[in-house]
Amino acid sequence: MSETIHTLIPEEEVEKRICEIAAQISKDYEGKSVHLICILKGSVMFMSELAKRITVPVTMDFMSCSSYGSGTVSKGIVKIAKDLDEPIEGRDALIVEDIIDSGNTLSYLIEILGKRKPASLRLCTLLDKPSRRVHHEVKVDYTCFQIEDLFVVGYGLDYDQRYRNLPYVGVIENV
């Protein structure tokens, strides 16, 4: 393992921003409940911290899908490995993602989840790479941080299943 990791967003900044986003979500969903849809595996840490800070009633479900396969460049083909356990019809659903770059996965998910007739469907991400966006129709409702086109790890994001447990977002080099 010869990777070098430099801190991009320190733990304190990540926590502060999650609190701000949770406050905005709580305000936007006031008088309602919000159904969080965690996109596995990378979003688990982010969603857990976000959910703890949302003040309206929260329910959760999980999906596992990818447009990457085993590489680091999107192939544009989305595969759902684990679908939702519960229907979302009539619910205010919020997709929680770790990072959005090309938008391939989210474009597909928004389309299929929209057909399931939720009362509303919004998108929240820890990190957004707008410079990599291919699907410009993907509207991100809540963004913690916009970043440049860097290979990042930590706070749920991984390189070869490692570094998810870092409490900050770091840039990985020497890959």
Secondary structure, DSSP 8 states (H G I E B T S, - for coil): ---EEEEEE-HHHHHHHHHHHHHHHHHHTTTS-EEEEEEETTTHHHHHHHHHH--S-EEEEEEEEES-TTSSS--S--EEEE--SS--TTSEEEEEEEEESS-HHHHHHHHHHHTT--SEEEEEEEEE-GGG-S-TT---SEEEEE--S--EEBTTB-BTTBSTT-SSEEEEE--
